[in-house]
Amino acid sequence: MPFVVASVLKRDAVDVARDDMNYGSYLPNLPACVARAETKLVLCALTSETIEFNVVALTNDG
């Protein structure tokens, strides 16, 4: 079930999966952005942090 992460610059789909104990997220356009958490709320926070970390890293690397 994909949901959308909105930012000032872009909106992008996030693939979310659930297994017996956890939720996981993956961004097809940022393959290094993955997160796993026990609740959707924590997953959203971790996914946002992962996106921010990766965008900063990509910006710093040129």
C-alpha positions in Angstrom: 0.0 0.0 0.0 1.9 3.1 -1.2 1.5 6.4 0.5 2.9 9.8 -0.4 5.6 11.8 1.4 5.3 15.5 0.7 8.2 17.9 0.8 8.8 21.4 -0.2 10.5 20.2 -3.4 8.8 17.0 -4.5 6.1 14.5 -3.8 7.1 10.8 -4.2 5.5 7.4 -3.6 6.7 5.2 -0.7 6.1 1.5 -0.8 5.0 0.2 2.6 4.8 -3.5 3.5 3.6 -5.2 6.7 4.7 -8.6 8.0 3.6 -10.3 11.2 5.5 -7.9 13.5 6.7 -4.8 11.6 6.1 -2.3 8.9 8.7 -1.5 6.3 9.1 1.3 3.8 11.1 1.6 0.6 11.4 4.6 -1.8 11.8 3.4 -5.4 13.4 6.7 -6.5 15.9 6.7 -3.6 16.9 3.0 -3.3 19.1 3.7 -0.2 16.0 4.9 1.7 14.6 2.0 3.6 13.1 1.8 7.1 11.5 -0.7 9.4 9.4 -0.1 12.6 6.8 -1.7 14.8 4.1 1.1 14.1 3.1 3.2 11.2 3.8 6.4 13.2 7.4 5.4 13.9 7.8 4.2 10.4 6.8 7.6 9.0 9.2 9.4 11.3 12.1 7.0 10.4 11.3 7.3 6.7 11.4 11.1 6.9 14.7 10.9 8.7 16.1 8.5 6.1 15.0 10.8 3.2 16.5 13.8 4.9 19.8 12.0 5.5 20.0 10.7 2.0 19.2 14.1 0.4 21.8 15.9 2.5 24.4 13.2 1.6 23.6 13.5 -2.1 23.8 17.3 -1.9 27.1 17.2 -0.1 28.5 14.7 -2.6 27.5 16.8 -5.5 
